[in-house]
Amino acid sequence: MRLEGGVGWCLTPAVGLTMSKRFLIVEDHPLYAEALRLSICGGMSDVRINHTTTLAEAKTVLQHEGEFDLVLLDLWLPDTHGFDGLIELRRLFPKLPIVIVSAFANQNVVEKAIVCGAAGFIPKSASKEALLQGINIVLAGEVTAPSGCVPTNSVGSLEATALTHRLKSLTRQQLRVLQMLCQGLLNKQIAFELEVGETTVKAHISEVFRKLSVCSRTQAVVEVSKLDLGAVLALYAADDGAKAVASN
């Protein structure tokens, strides 16, 4: 293998071998990024790896450096924190599998990552074998999660999934109204922002309450607090992006 130039580093197979997989590591700690690269290259053949240290660099590479098979993304980067980076990449690249690699691997974080569109979650404390197993699971089209933290079977995840479906049943205007409710805006303020009458706002709020199975603003805010509403909005954008690609 040889070292290539460009953004970060990447490895390609020796001359005569066929490159089959291409990964992007988005991680601002050089020592861990190097350890991650060595673990992957030591356990997988015909793999090419690019590395960036910020979300902005990652977007540039993904947009201009050809197709990738997988992104390994840290939740905390110099230019983004929490799930914002994941949501942004999901919006821009809806078909690209993104695996979160983070030291924050509690049940709540893992579940929210999956709800936000991650194809999997691998703790930074994972062994080389667990890392490679997780990557292979995602490449096979399934979701990977830490041992003892399985979103697809957990009660919390089932609740989150059901809530996500209910939120996605809202129209875009209803979602905007809900977002403003969560921000504490009054009906007349929402009407002003949306350039509609208060009667229309009240009708939207009634539909939001009905679809979420709640009876008050407080209950609606409590329900939404179980998820990242921005993630649901991102899923709308990602679905639209996928549909646009399919129609072309």
Secondary structure, DSSP 4 states (H G I P E B T S, - for coil): -EE--SSS--EEPPTTSPP-EEEEEE-S-HHHHHHHHHHHHHH-SSEEEEEESSHHHHHHHHHHS---SEEEE-S-BTTB-TTHHHHHHHHH-TTS-EEEEES---HHHHHHHHHTT-SEEEETT--HHHHHHHHHHHHTT--B--TT--TTT-HHHHHHHHHHHHHHTS-HHHHHHHHHHHTT--HHHHHHHHTS-HHHHHHHHHHHHHHHT-SSHHHHHHHHTTS-HHHHHHHHHHHHHHHHHHH-
